[in-house]
Amino acid sequence: MNFTYKRVGTKDFNETVEAVERTARSHGFVLRRVHDLKATLAAKGFQIQQLTILEVVVGPEAERQVDCEQGLVSVCRLHVYIEDDVVYVTAIRPTMMSKVFPDSAAQEEAAALEESVVRLVDEVVGV
């Protein structure tokens, strides 16, 4: 299994980022942070293709810091980027992250979360 879930986008970059934000909310996620890596690196003199990382969490987790040992799996990172003029949407698979914490409850939580993340990405790209 791949570490990430990856799909080709059907909209331009900015529309895709907006679609991820909107769709995440409609799936019960709360947008915790948005990292515009192109802008951040440009400010330091580096040029890269567009890349935005969106951190989303389920419900009230967004209102507090997530303890790495207790809630790392509940933070999902979605990526929107351009490669060879194609927009991609990817997500780090929660089930892969849960392997860091071999607790069965974390694995079950990760599996359920991954189903939600996959549906979210598929909806964004129109699958």
DSSP file (Angstrom, degrees, kcal/mol; ACC not computed):
  #  RESIDUE AA STRUCTURE BP1 BP2  ACC     N-H-->O    O-->H-N    N-H-->O    O-->H-N    TCO  KAPPA ALPHA  PHI   PSI    X-CA   Y-CA   Z-CA
    1    1 A M              0   0    0      0, 0.0     2,-0.1     0, 0.0     0, 0.0   0.000 360.0 360.0 360.0 141.2    0.0    0.0    0.0
    2    2 A N        -     0   0    0      2,-0.1    94,-0.1     1,-0.1    91,-0.1  -0.407 360.0-127.3 -73.7 152.1    1.2    3.5   -0.8
    3    3 A F  S    S+     0   0    0     -2,-0.1    90,-2.5    89,-0.1     2,-0.3   0.764  93.5  39.9 -68.6 -26.4    1.9    6.0    2.0
    4    4 A T  E    S-A   92   0A   0     88,-0.2     2,-0.5    92,-0.1    88,-0.2  -0.858  75.0-130.7-124.0 159.1   -0.4    8.5    0.3
    5    5 A Y  E     -A   91   0A   0     86,-2.7    86,-1.8    -2,-0.3     2,-0.4  -0.955  36.6-170.9-104.5 122.4   -3.7    8.5   -1.5
    6    6 A K  E     +A   90   0A   0     -2,-0.5     2,-0.3    84,-0.2    84,-0.2  -0.949  14.3 170.6-128.0 135.0   -3.3   10.4   -4.7
    7    7 A R  E     -A   89   0A   0     82,-2.3    82,-2.6    -2,-0.4     2,-0.4  -0.982  35.2-113.1-138.2 150.3   -5.8   11.6   -7.4
    8    8 A V  E     -A   88   0A   0     -2,-0.3    80,-0.3    80,-0.2     2,-0.1  -0.685  38.0-125.6 -80.8 132.2   -5.5   13.9  -10.4
    9    9 A G        -     0   0    0     78,-3.6    78,-0.2    -2,-0.4   116,-0.1  -0.345  11.7-155.6 -77.0 160.3   -7.4   17.1  -10.0
   10   10 A T  S    S+     0   0    0    114,-0.3     2,-0.2     2,-0.1    -1,-0.1   0.344  74.5  57.1-115.5   1.4  -10.1   18.3  -12.4
   11   11 A K  S    S-     0   0    0      1,-0.1    76,-0.2     2,-0.1    -2,-0.1  -0.712  94.9 -84.4-122.8 174.1   -9.9   22.1  -11.6
   12   12 A D     >  -     0   0    0     -2,-0.2     4,-2.2     1,-0.1     5,-0.2  -0.249  53.4 -93.3 -73.5 174.4   -7.1   24.6  -11.5
   13   13 A F  H  > S+     0   0    0      1,-0.2     4,-2.4     2,-0.2     5,-0.2   0.928 122.3  43.4 -57.5 -53.8   -4.9   24.9   -8.5
   14   14 A N  H  > S+     0   0    0      1,-0.2     4,-2.4     2,-0.2    -1,-0.2   0.895 114.1  50.7 -63.6 -40.9   -6.7   27.6   -6.6
   15   15 A E  H  > S+     0   0    0      1,-0.2     4,-2.3     2,-0.2    -1,-0.2   0.871 110.2  51.7 -63.2 -35.3  -10.1   26.1   -7.3
   16   16 A T  H  X S+     0   0    0     -4,-2.2     4,-2.4     2,-0.2    -2,-0.2   0.919 108.4  49.4 -68.8 -43.2   -8.8   22.8   -6.0
   17   17 A V  H  X S+     0   0    0     -4,-2.4     4,-2.2     1,-0.2    -2,-0.2   0.934 113.2  47.6 -59.7 -45.4   -7.5   24.3   -2.8
   18   18 A E  H  X S+     0   0    0     -4,-2.4     4,-2.7     1,-0.2    -2,-0.2   0.889 110.5  52.4 -62.3 -39.3  -10.9   25.9   -2.2
   19   19 A A  H  X S+     0   0    0     -4,-2.3     4,-2.9     2,-0.2     5,-0.3   0.885 108.0  51.0 -65.3 -38.2  -12.7   22.7   -3.0
   20   20 A V  H  X S+     0   0    0     -4,-2.4     4,-2.6     2,-0.2     5,-0.2   0.939 112.1  47.0 -63.7 -45.7  -10.6   20.8   -0.4
   21   21 A E  H  X S+     0   0    0     -4,-2.2     4,-1.8     2,-0.2    -2,-0.2   0.945 117.1  42.8 -59.8 -49.2  -11.4   23.4    2.2
   22   22 A R  H  X S+     0   0    0     -4,-2.7     4,-1.9     1,-0.2    -2,-0.2   0.923 116.8  46.3 -64.1 -46.4  -15.1   23.4    1.4
   23   23 A T  H  X S+     0   0    0     -4,-2.9     4,-1.2     1,-0.2     6,-0.2   0.866 107.7  57.1 -69.5 -35.9  -15.4   19.6    1.1
   24   24 A A  H ><>S+     0   0    0     -4,-2.6     5,-2.6    -5,-0.3     3,-0.6   0.936 108.4  47.5 -58.9 -45.7  -13.4   19.0    4.3
   25   25 A R  H ><5S+     0   0    0     -4,-1.8     3,-1.7     1,-0.2    -1,-0.2   0.906 109.0  53.5 -62.0 -40.8  -16.0   21.1    6.2
   26   26 A S  H 3<5S+     0   0    0     -4,-1.9    -1,-0.2     1,-0.3    -2,-0.2   0.715 106.3  54.0 -69.4 -18.0  -18.9   19.2    4.6
   27   27 A H  T <<5S-     0   0    0     -4,-1.2    -1,-0.3    -3,-0.6    -2,-0.2   0.267 126.4 -98.6 -96.7  10.0  -17.3   15.9    5.7
   28   28 A G  T < 5S+     0   0    0     -3,-1.7    31,-1.3     1,-0.3     2,-0.2   0.568  80.6 132.9  88.2   9.1  -17.1   17.0    9.3
   29   29 A F  E   < -B   58   0A   0     -5,-2.6     2,-0.5    -6,-0.2    -1,-0.3  -0.598  47.9-140.5 -90.0 155.9  -13.5   18.1    9.3
   30   30 A V  E     -B   57   0A   0     27,-3.4    27,-2.1    -2,-0.2     2,-0.6  -0.969  20.4-122.8-114.7 130.3  -12.2   21.3   10.8
   31   31 A L  E     +B   56   0A   0     -2,-0.5    25,-0.2    25,-0.2     3,-0.1  -0.613  33.4 175.0 -73.5 117.8   -9.5   23.2    8.9
   32   32 A R  E     -     0   0A   0     23,-3.1     2,-0.3    -2,-0.6    24,-0.2   0.877  60.1  -7.4 -93.5 -45.4   -6.6   23.5   11.4
   33   33 A R  E     -B   55   0A   0     22,-1.3    22,-2.8     2,-0.0     2,-0.4  -0.994  49.9-152.5-151.3 152.3   -3.9   25.1    9.3
   34   34 A V  E     -B   54   0A   0     -2,-0.3     2,-0.6    20,-0.2    20,-0.2  -0.996  12.8-164.4-126.7 125.3   -3.1   25.9    5.7
   35   35 A H  E     -B   53   0A   0     18,-3.2    18,-2.5    -2,-0.4     2,-1.2  -0.936   6.5-163.8-113.2 112.5    0.6   26.0    4.6
   36   36 A D  E  >  -B   52   0A   0     -2,-0.6     4,-2.3    16,-0.2    16,-0.2  -0.775  12.3-179.7 -92.2  91.8    1.3   27.8    1.3
   37   37 A L  H  > S+     0   0    0     14,-1.6     4,-2.7    -2,-1.2     5,-0.3   0.829  75.3  57.9 -67.7 -32.5    4.8   26.4    0.8
   38   38 A K  H  > S+     0   0    0     13,-1.0     4,-2.3     2,-0.2    -1,-0.2   0.947 111.2  42.5 -61.5 -46.8    5.4   28.2   -2.5
   39   39 A A  H  > S+     0   0    0     12,-0.2     4,-1.8     2,-0.2    -2,-0.2   0.908 114.8  50.6 -65.9 -42.5    4.8   31.6   -0.8
   40   40 A T  H  < S+     0   0    0     -4,-2.3     4,-0.4     1,-0.2    -2,-0.2   0.931 115.4  41.4 -61.9 -46.5    6.8   30.6    2.3
   41   41 A L  H ><>S+     0   0    0     -4,-2.7     5,-2.8     1,-0.2     3,-1.0   0.844 109.7  58.4 -73.1 -32.8    9.8   29.5    0.3
   42   42 A A  H ><5S+     0   0    0     -4,-2.3     3,-1.7    -5,-0.3    -1,-0.2   0.881 100.2  58.2 -61.8 -37.1    9.6   32.4   -2.2
   43   43 A A  T 3<5S+     0   0    0     -4,-1.8    -1,-0.3     1,-0.3    -2,-0.2   0.715 108.1  47.2 -64.8 -19.2   10.0   34.7    0.8
   44   44 A K  T < 5S-     0   0    0     -3,-1.0    -1,-0.3    -4,-0.4    -2,-0.2   0.272 128.1 -97.5-105.3   8.8   13.3   33.0    1.4
   45   45 A G  T < 5S+     0   0    0     -3,-1.7     2,-0.4     1,-0.3    -3,-0.2   0.550  84.2 123.1  92.3   7.8   14.4   33.1   -2.2
   46   46 A F      < -     0   0    0     -5,-2.8     2,-0.5    -6,-0.1    -1,-0.3  -0.859  46.6-151.5-106.3 138.3   13.4   29.6   -3.3
   47   47 A Q        +     0   0    0     -2,-0.4     2,-0.3    -3,-0.1    -9,-0.1  -0.930  25.7 156.3-110.2 126.7   11.1   29.0   -6.3
   48   48 A I        -     0   0    0     -2,-0.5     3,-0.1   -10,-0.2    -6,-0.0  -0.899  46.2 -87.5-136.5 167.5    9.0   25.9   -6.4
   49   49 A Q        -     0   0    0     -2,-0.3     2,-0.1     1,-0.2    -1,-0.1  -0.247  68.7 -70.2 -64.4 164.6    5.7   24.8   -8.1
   50   50 A Q        +     0   0    0    -12,-0.1    32,-1.7   -13,-0.1     2,-0.3  -0.379  62.5 168.6 -62.0 134.7    2.5   25.6   -6.2
   51   51 A L  E     + C   0  81A   0     30,-0.2   -14,-1.6    -3,-0.1   -13,-1.0  -0.911  10.1 178.6-152.8 119.7    2.1   23.4   -3.1
   52   52 A T  E     -BC  36  80A   0     28,-2.7    28,-2.6    -2,-0.3     2,-0.5  -0.989  11.2-159.7-124.6 132.9   -0.4   23.9   -0.3
   53   53 A I  E     -BC  35  79A   0    -18,-2.5   -18,-3.2    -2,-0.4     2,-0.5  -0.955   7.8-164.2-111.7 126.6   -0.7   21.6    2.7
   54   54 A L  E     -BC  34  78A   0     24,-3.2    24,-2.8    -2,-0.5     2,-0.6  -0.947   5.7-153.9-112.7 123.9   -4.0   21.6    4.5
   55   55 A E  E     +BC  33  77A   0    -22,-2.8   -23,-3.1    -2,-0.5   -22,-1.3  -0.862  19.7 178.6 -96.5 124.6   -4.2   20.1    8.0
   56   56 A V  E     -BC  31  76A   0     20,-2.9    20,-3.3    -2,-0.6     2,-0.3  -0.938   7.4-176.3-125.6 149.8   -7.7   18.9    9.0
   57   57 A V  E     -BC  30  75A   0    -27,-2.1   -27,-3.4    -2,-0.3     2,-0.5  -0.907  32.6-100.3-136.3 165.0   -9.0   17.3   12.1
   58   58 A V  E >   -B   29   0A   0     16,-0.5     3,-1.3    -2,-0.3   -29,-0.2  -0.785  69.7 -54.5 -91.3 126.6  -12.3   15.9   13.2
   59   59 A G  G >  S+     0   0    0    -31,-1.3     3,-1.7    -2,-0.5     4,-0.2  -0.055 118.4   6.5  53.8-133.5  -14.5   18.1   15.4
   60   60 A P  G >  S+     0   0    0      0, 0.0     3,-1.5     0, 0.0     4,-0.3   0.579 107.8  84.5 -68.3 -10.7  -13.2   19.5   18.7
   61   61 A E  G X  S+     0   0    0     -3,-1.3     3,-1.3     1,-0.3    -2,-0.2   0.814  82.5  64.7 -56.8 -29.4   -9.6   18.3   18.2
   62   62 A A  G <  S+     0   0    0     -3,-1.7    -1,-0.3     1,-0.3    -3,-0.1   0.758  91.8  62.6 -67.9 -23.7   -9.1   21.5   16.1
   63   63 A E  G <  S+     0   0    0     -3,-1.5     2,-0.3    -4,-0.2    -1,-0.3   0.554 108.5  36.8 -82.3  -6.8   -9.6   23.7   19.2
   64   64 A R  S <  S-     0   0    0     -3,-1.3     2,-0.2    -4,-0.3     0, 0.0  -0.910  95.5 -86.3-137.9 165.7   -6.6   22.3   21.1
   65   65 A Q        -     0   0    0     -2,-0.3     2,-0.6     1,-0.1    -2,-0.1  -0.521  45.4-126.0 -69.2 139.9   -3.1   21.2   20.5
   66   66 A V        -     0   0    0     -2,-0.2     2,-0.3    -4,-0.1    -1,-0.1  -0.808  17.5-128.6 -93.3 122.2   -3.1   17.5   19.6
   67   67 A D    >>  -     0   0    0     -2,-0.6     4,-3.4     1,-0.1     3,-0.7  -0.533  15.7-135.9 -67.5 125.5   -0.7   15.4   21.7
   68   68 A C  H 3> S+     0   0    0     -2,-0.3     4,-1.1     1,-0.3     5,-0.2   0.867 101.9  45.5 -56.3 -40.7    1.5   13.4   19.4
   69   69 A E  H 34 S+     0   0    0      1,-0.2    -1,-0.3     2,-0.1    -2,-0.0   0.779 123.7  34.2 -75.2 -24.2    1.2   10.2   21.3
   70   70 A Q  H <4 S+     0   0    0     -3,-0.7    -2,-0.2     1,-0.1    -1,-0.2   0.711 133.3  15.1-103.0 -23.9   -2.5   10.5   21.7
   71   71 A G  H >X S+     0   0    0     -4,-3.4     3,-0.8     2,-0.1     4,-0.5   0.271  75.7 116.1-142.3  19.2   -3.8   12.1   18.6
   72   72 A L  G >< S+     0   0    0     -4,-1.1     3,-1.2    -5,-0.3    -3,-0.1   0.880  83.0  55.1 -58.1 -37.6   -1.3   12.1   15.8
   73   73 A V  G 34 S+     0   0    0      1,-0.2    -1,-0.3    -5,-0.2    25,-0.1   0.796  98.0  63.2 -67.4 -28.0   -3.6    9.9   13.7
   74   74 A S  G <4 S+     0   0    0     -3,-0.8     2,-0.6     2,-0.0   -16,-0.5   0.612  87.0  81.2 -77.1 -10.1   -6.5   12.4   14.0
   75   75 A V  E <<  -C   57   0A   0     -3,-1.2     2,-0.4    -4,-0.5   -18,-0.2  -0.864  67.7-165.1 -95.4 120.3   -4.6   15.1   12.2
   76   76 A C  E     -C   56   0A   0    -20,-3.3   -20,-2.9    -2,-0.6     2,-0.6  -0.886   7.1-152.1-108.9 135.9   -4.9   14.6    8.4
   77   77 A R  E     -C   55   0A   0     -2,-0.4    15,-1.8    15,-0.3     2,-0.4  -0.929  10.8-171.1-110.2 121.4   -2.6   16.3    5.9
   78   78 A L  E     -CD  54  91A   0    -24,-2.8   -24,-3.2    -2,-0.6     2,-0.4  -0.893   7.8-155.4-109.7 140.7   -4.0   16.9    2.5
   79   79 A H  E     -CD  53  90A   0     11,-3.2    11,-2.5    -2,-0.4     2,-0.5  -0.947  11.8-171.4-121.1 134.8   -1.7   18.2   -0.3
   80   80 A V  E     +CD  52  89A   0    -28,-2.6   -28,-2.7    -2,-0.4     2,-0.3  -0.995  28.6 149.8-120.6 124.2   -2.6   20.2   -3.4
   81   81 A Y  E     -CD  51  88A   0      7,-1.9     7,-3.0    -2,-0.5     2,-0.5  -0.960  41.3-121.2-150.6 166.0    0.3   20.6   -5.8
   82   82 A I  E     + D   0  87A   0    -32,-1.7     2,-0.4    -2,-0.3     5,-0.2  -0.941  26.6 171.9-114.2 133.0    1.3   20.9   -9.4
   83   83 A E  E >  S- D   0  86A   0      3,-2.4     3,-1.4    -2,-0.5    -2,-0.0  -0.969  75.2 -11.1-140.0 123.3    3.6   18.5  -11.2
   84   84 A D  T 3  S-     0   0    0     -2,-0.4     3,-0.1     1,-0.3    -1,-0.1   0.900 128.7 -56.1  52.8  44.7    4.2   18.7  -14.9
   85   85 A D  T 3  S+     0   0    0      1,-0.2     2,-0.4     0, 0.0    -1,-0.3   0.631 114.7 117.0  65.4  16.5    1.3   21.1  -15.3
   86   86 A V  E <   - D   0  83A   0     -3,-1.4    -3,-2.4   -74,-0.0     2,-0.4  -0.949  61.8-134.4-115.7 135.0   -1.1   18.7  -13.6
   87   87 A V  E     - D   0  82A   0     -2,-0.4   -78,-3.6   -78,-0.2     2,-0.3  -0.747  26.0-169.9 -87.8 131.5   -2.9   19.4  -10.3
   88   88 A Y  E     -AD   8  81A   0     -7,-3.0    -7,-1.9    -2,-0.4     2,-0.4  -0.907  15.7-157.7-120.4 149.7   -2.8   16.6   -7.8
   89   89 A V  E     +AD   7  80A   0    -82,-2.6   -82,-2.3    -2,-0.3     2,-0.3  -0.997  23.7 170.0-122.5 124.2   -4.6   16.1   -4.5
   90   90 A T  E     -AD   6  79A   0    -11,-2.5   -11,-3.2    -2,-0.4     2,-0.4  -0.909  17.2-162.7-130.9 160.8   -3.0   13.7   -2.1
   91   91 A A  E     -AD   5  78A   0    -86,-1.8   -86,-2.7    -2,-0.3     2,-0.4  -0.997  28.3-116.5-140.4 138.7   -3.5   12.7    1.5
   92   92 A I  E     -A    4   0A   0    -15,-1.8   -15,-0.3    -2,-0.4   -88,-0.2  -0.626  43.0-114.0 -70.5 128.7   -1.2   10.9    3.9
   93   93 A R    >>  -     0   0    0    -90,-2.5     4,-1.7    -2,-0.4     3,-0.9  -0.514  15.5-148.1 -70.3 120.3   -3.0    7.7    4.8
   94   94 A P  H 3> S+     0   0    0      0, 0.0     4,-2.2     0, 0.0    17,-0.2   0.826  97.6  61.1 -56.4 -31.6   -4.0    7.6    8.5
   95   95 A T  H 3> S+     0   0    0     15,-0.3     4,-0.5     1,-0.2    16,-0.1   0.853 103.8  49.1 -66.5 -31.7   -3.5    3.8    8.5
   96   96 A M  H X4 S+     0   0    0     -3,-0.9     3,-0.8     1,-0.2     4,-0.3   0.899 111.6  48.5 -72.0 -39.8    0.1    4.2    7.5
   97   97 A M  H >< S+     0   0    0     -4,-1.7     3,-1.7     1,-0.2     4,-0.4   0.852 103.2  62.5 -65.7 -33.4    0.6    6.8   10.3
   98   98 A S  H >< S+     0   0    0     -4,-2.2     3,-1.0     1,-0.3    -1,-0.2   0.711  85.8  74.2 -68.3 -17.9   -1.1    4.5   12.8
   99   99 A K  T << S+     0   0    0     -3,-0.8    -1,-0.3    -4,-0.5    -2,-0.2   0.726  86.5  64.1 -66.7 -19.1    1.7    1.9   12.3
  100  100 A V  T <  S+     0   0    0     -3,-1.7    -1,-0.3    -4,-0.3    -2,-0.2   0.822 108.5  41.9 -68.5 -31.0    3.9    4.2   14.4
  101  101 A F  S <  S-     0   0    0     -3,-1.0     2,-0.5    -4,-0.4    -1,-0.3  -0.866  77.0-164.8-117.8  92.8    1.5    3.6   17.3
  102  102 A P        +     0   0    0      0, 0.0     2,-0.3     0, 0.0    -3,-0.1   0.195  43.6 130.2 -73.0  22.5    0.7   -0.2   17.2
  103  103 A D     >  -     0   0    0     -2,-0.5     4,-1.9    -5,-0.2     3,-0.2  -0.591  60.3-136.3 -73.7 132.7   -2.3    0.2   19.6
  104  104 A S  H  > S+     0   0    0     -2,-0.3     4,-2.3     1,-0.2     5,-0.2   0.837 103.0  55.8 -64.0 -33.1   -5.4   -1.5   18.1
  105  105 A A  H  > S+     0   0    0      1,-0.2     4,-2.5     2,-0.2    -1,-0.2   0.910 107.7  49.0 -65.2 -40.7   -7.7    1.4   19.0
  106  106 A A  H  > S+     0   0    0      1,-0.2     4,-2.5     2,-0.2    -2,-0.2   0.880 110.2  51.8 -65.3 -36.9   -5.5    3.8   17.1
  107  107 A Q  H  X S+     0   0    0     -4,-1.9     4,-2.2     2,-0.2    -2,-0.2   0.908 110.9  47.0 -66.5 -41.6   -5.5    1.4   14.1
  108  108 A E  H  X S+     0   0    0     -4,-2.3     4,-2.0     2,-0.2    -2,-0.2   0.920 113.1  48.9 -65.1 -43.6   -9.3    1.2   14.1
  109  109 A E  H  X S+     0   0    0     -4,-2.5     4,-2.5     1,-0.2    -2,-0.2   0.914 111.4  50.6 -60.6 -43.2   -9.6    5.0   14.4
  110  110 A A  H  X S+     0   0    0     -4,-2.5     4,-2.8     1,-0.2   -15,-0.3   0.890 107.7  52.4 -63.8 -40.5   -7.1    5.3   11.5
  111  111 A A  H  X S+     0   0    0     -4,-2.2     4,-1.7     2,-0.2    -1,-0.2   0.918 112.6  44.5 -63.0 -43.3   -9.0    2.9    9.3
  112  112 A A  H  X S+     0   0    0     -4,-2.0     4,-1.6     2,-0.2    -2,-0.2   0.906 114.6  49.4 -66.9 -41.3  -12.3    4.9    9.8
  113  113 A L  H  X S+     0   0    0     -4,-2.5     4,-2.4     1,-0.2    -2,-0.2   0.890 107.5  54.6 -65.0 -40.2  -10.5    8.2    9.3
  114  114 A E  H  X S+     0   0    0     -4,-2.8     4,-2.8     1,-0.2     5,-0.2   0.892 103.7  55.2 -63.1 -38.6   -8.9    7.0    6.1
  115  115 A E  H  X S+     0   0    0     -4,-1.7     4,-2.1     1,-0.2    -1,-0.2   0.920 110.4  46.6 -58.4 -42.7  -12.3    6.0    4.7
  116  116 A S  H  X S+     0   0    0     -4,-1.6     4,-2.2     2,-0.2    -2,-0.2   0.902 112.4  49.2 -65.9 -41.3  -13.4    9.6    5.3
  117  117 A V  H  X S+     0   0    0     -4,-2.4     4,-2.7     2,-0.2     5,-0.2   0.903 110.1  50.8 -66.6 -41.6  -10.3   11.1    3.8
  118  118 A V  H  X S+     0   0    0     -4,-2.8     4,-2.6     2,-0.2    -1,-0.2   0.918 111.2  48.4 -62.2 -43.7  -10.5    8.9    0.7
  119  119 A R  H  X S+     0   0    0     -4,-2.1     4,-2.3    -5,-0.2    -1,-0.2   0.904 111.3  51.6 -62.5 -40.1  -14.1   10.0    0.2
  120  120 A L  H  X S+     0   0    0     -4,-2.2     4,-2.2     2,-0.2    -2,-0.2   0.953 112.1  44.6 -61.0 -51.7  -13.1   13.6    0.7
  121  121 A V  H  X S+     0   0    0     -4,-2.7     4,-1.9     1,-0.2    -2,-0.2   0.922 113.2  51.3 -61.1 -44.6  -10.3   13.5   -1.9
  122  122 A D  H  X>S+     0   0    0     -4,-2.6     5,-3.0     1,-0.2     4,-0.7   0.890 110.0  49.5 -60.3 -39.1  -12.5   11.6   -4.4
  123  123 A E  H ><5S+     0   0    0     -4,-2.3     3,-0.6     3,-0.2    -1,-0.2   0.902 107.4  54.8 -67.5 -39.5  -15.3   14.2   -4.0
  124  124 A V  H 3<5S+     0   0    0     -4,-2.2  -114,-0.3     1,-0.2    -1,-0.2   0.900 114.9  38.7 -59.2 -41.7  -12.8   17.1   -4.6
  125  125 A V  H 3<5S-     0   0    0     -4,-1.9    -1,-0.2    -5,-0.2    -2,-0.2   0.457 116.7-111.1 -93.3   0.4  -11.6   15.6   -7.9
  126  126 A G  T <<5       0   0    0     -4,-0.7    -3,-0.2    -3,-0.6    -4,-0.1   0.771 360.0 360.0  82.0  26.3  -15.1   14.4   -9.0
  127  127 A V      <       0   0    0     -5,-3.0    -4,-0.2    -6,-0.2    -5,-0.1   0.459 360.0 360.0 -84.8 360.0  -14.6   10.7   -8.7
